[in-house]
Amino acid sequence: MLFETLKPLVINLLSDSQTSVTDRLQQVCDLLKERIAYYDWVGFYFKNGDKKELILKTYAGDTTDHTVIPFGKGICGQVALSNENFVVPDVQAQDNYISCSINVKSEIVIPLFKDGENIGQIDIDSNTPDPFSEDDERFLEFVNQEVARIL
């Protein structure tokens, strides 16, 4: 399966200590966007110190204006509060959705934990309706666990 072939590539990218953490995160974003057909935008948001907001650190895909997201706003902001995965099969059905592009049909956001604290998340937008499965959730949890190791 595709996710199993990507896991060692993710580990390899993240383990390159000669490369900055930001560049390694960018490489993971690029890899996922390039290799998974329905991942049209891939980004990492991180908690901004003690502020109740998320800051976009790296991403692959179209430019976004949403570089700062308050806790509670949009799917990412909701995950910052809930500490739980959020899979959105149809973004139009969500009241609290922040539109990044008219092409986005679905979204998945997985919290990133370090020492038990939610410090950020990986956010995937798709232009395909309802493409995300439990396999995506497990794979993105794996990615976040590996990212947490280098933070």
N, C-alpha and C positions, 0 to 999 in steps of 0.2 A: 504494500500500500504506500501511497505517496508520503504520508506523514512519517512512516517508519524510515523511508529513505532520506527524509529531510532532517531527522533528529541528529544523526552524526555530523551533518553539515552545520547545523546550529551550534553544536558543541564545539566544533572546530573553529568557527568564526569567533565565538565568545572566549575561547581559551587562548587566543593570540594576545599575550600580555604586552607585546611590542606595539600594539595598536591601542589608541585611547578608548575609553569606555564608550564615549559618544560615537566614535567611528564604528566600533563593534555593533552598537545598537542600530546604527544606520545600515550596516551590512545585513543584519538580520531582517530589517524592514524590506530592504531591496530583495533579498532572497525569497521571502515569503510572497511578496507582490509578483515577482517574476515566475515563481514555480507553481503557485496555486492560482488557477485560472480565474476563480471568482473572488479573489482577494484584490480589489481594485484600489484600495487605500489602506496602508498599514502604518500605524504610528504608536509611539510610546509617550504617554503622559505621566508626569510625576508630580507628587504633592510639592507645593511651593513653601518649604519650611513650615512655619506654624500657621500660615495663612490657610484659609478654607477655600483653596483653589488649586487647580491642576495647571501645569505648564507643559506645553508640547515640547519634547526634547528632540526627537527624530521622527521622520516619516518618509514614506515612499508613496507617490501618487500626486494628484493635483494639489496645487497650493491651497491652503485653507486660511481663512481669517480667524479660525477658532484656535488661537494659540494659548489662550487663558480661558479656563472653564471653571466657573464657581461651583463648589460642592452643591449637589442637588439639581443643577441645571443640565438638561440633556441626559443622554444615556450614560456618558462618562461621569458626569456629576452625580448621578444616582448611584453608580457603582462605587464611587468614592465614599458614599455614606453607608451603603448596604453591605459592602465587603463580599458581594456575591456576583457570580457570573450573570451576565444579562445578554440573552440572545433575542434579537428583534427580527422576526421573519418579514415584517412589513412596517417600515418606518412611518408610513402614512397613518398607521393605526395608533401611533404613540402621540399622546397629548404633549408630553414633555420631551420633544425631539428637537435637536438643533440641526437644521439642514446645512450640510456642507456643499452639496451639489444636487441639482435636480435629477441627476442620474442615479443617485443612491437609492436602492430599494430595500436593503437590509443591513443589519449591523450586529456585531458581536463584540462585547467588551469583557475582558477577563482581568480581575484585580491581580496585582503583583505584590506579594508579601515578602518582607525581609524581617526576620526575627519576630514573626507573628504580627507585624504591623503592615497595614495596607499603605504602601508608599507610592503606588502608581498603578498603571494598567497598560495593557496592549489593546488597541482599538482597531477593528477591521471594518471597513465599509465595503459593501458589494453592490454592484449594479445589477445583480441577479436576485430575483425574489426568492426568499426562503432557502438559501443554499447550505446553511450551517447545520451541522449535526453534532451529536455527542462526541464524535471523533474529533471535530474541530475544537470543541471545548477541552478535551483531554490533551490534545496536541499543544494548544496555546497555554494551558496550565504548565505543561512541560517546558515550553519556551520561557515562561516567566520564572519558573524554578531555576533554570539555568542562568537567566539574567541576574536573578537575586544573588547568585554565587559571586558575581564580579562587582557587585555594588558595595 
